[in-house]
Amino acid sequence: MIKDLTKGAPLKLILLFSIPLLIGNIFQQLYNLADIVIVGRTLGVKSLASVGAAAPLFFFIMFAVTGMTNGFAVVTGQKFGANDDDGVRRSVVISTILSTIFTLFFSIIFIILMKPILLFMNVPEEIFHDAYWYIQICVFGLLTANYYNLLASIVRALGDSKTPLYFLIFASILNVILALIFILNFHWGVPGSAIALVLSQAFSVILCLIYIKKHFPILHLKKSDWEFKKENRKEDFDFIMKHLNVGFPMAMQFSVLGIGILIIQSVCNTFGPNLIAAMTAALRIEQIATMPMISFGVAVSVFVAQNFGAKNLPRIRYGVLRTSMINLLLSIFMAIIMRLWGTNIVGIFIGNEKTEVINLAHEYLWISTLFYFFLGQIFIFRSALQGMGRTLIPLTSSFAELMIRAFAAVYLAVRFGYYGMFYAGPIAWITASVIVSLGYFINIKKLILKDKFSRHISL
């Protein structure tokens, strides 16, 4: 259902909007976890390590695609907040064309360069084959992932966070079923897990299109929406550039984060399959723990985009600050939960007899949970800036995070071994949180003062 977030109590709207996002993100992580459990339990630690070694590269690719589609959806949300239905449909068309071109280009590049990239990442020889085919299959199916993310982002931009949840639940259940069939019945091994992921996403895209056609009249595209007339060339070019000005920096920002993860994984790969398996399990568990923070971030982005289009800046400031306070309490709560029970969950992946792997995962979680506060603030203030179309500061923070993460991972790993590498992420979180927080407060203050001045002049 379409929801106007420019009216009503801001915090209540953001919380209600974020609940389906949270459930959906948890489902997404659960079916990712299901893949890991299936691979780890049925195929062993080396197979689990092969998925873990390739996963950061897949995340990097998905980050770039997701960043681009989320950026395009910001423009869609702004048009919706301004009650411009024609602009909404035109934004959907341009987003579809640009994201398709971007994803195809990205896919071709990675298909060609896959082996050199994995070699650069120091993927051990004994797991190289499975890691290669896992990520290669995922890249072949990247276009389906792009269309799902694009459709989900557009629907969320219109204030509907429930519909993408339904599609995600379907994809999650289907992915688990297919993974079990392909691995246990067909004996396809690690590649079977990747095939299940791609097919489940493809079915989700089909469901999205059918549902949108029946329930979202505003997204029923007309022939004229796809036309690019000569007399409207400048207007079309400006609108395309508006999408790129938001989408490209967000894709770059997400890509930079992905590169940071790749660097850490490359360092991690030098320590052998046991540490790779431990980090794979620990990071998957941590992703579930941080899902509420991520969900708040997406909700804030949509809330800010709609209200920015409606030119209601004080409402933006109020909603963002209240959400930041809630997210602070949430980050503390999730850190406590992870410190108490996070390590015990690791045994689900590989069995409790793998004590070395479990102990390594425990050491990582014991360190990272201390810094969840900074991570939570990144999601809030970065999303607020993106919702206003201010992408330079989030991009700058991402580059700073990359440099800090890379330096810390390499330097601390050399000085203190894998234990030092565990601090790379937290140090980077602190740096990025300071940049986006200051950037948000400076920007919102300037925008409100500018708006007050323009209103005074008009009087």
Helices and strands as residue ranges (DSSP letters): H 10-43, H 45-81, H 85-120, H 125-140, H 142-157, H 162-180, I 181-185, H 190-215, G 217-219, G 223-226, G 230-232, H 233-269, H 273-289, H 291-309, H 313-337, I 338-342, H 343-350, H 355-368, G 369-371, H 372-387, H 392-416, H 418-421, H 424-458
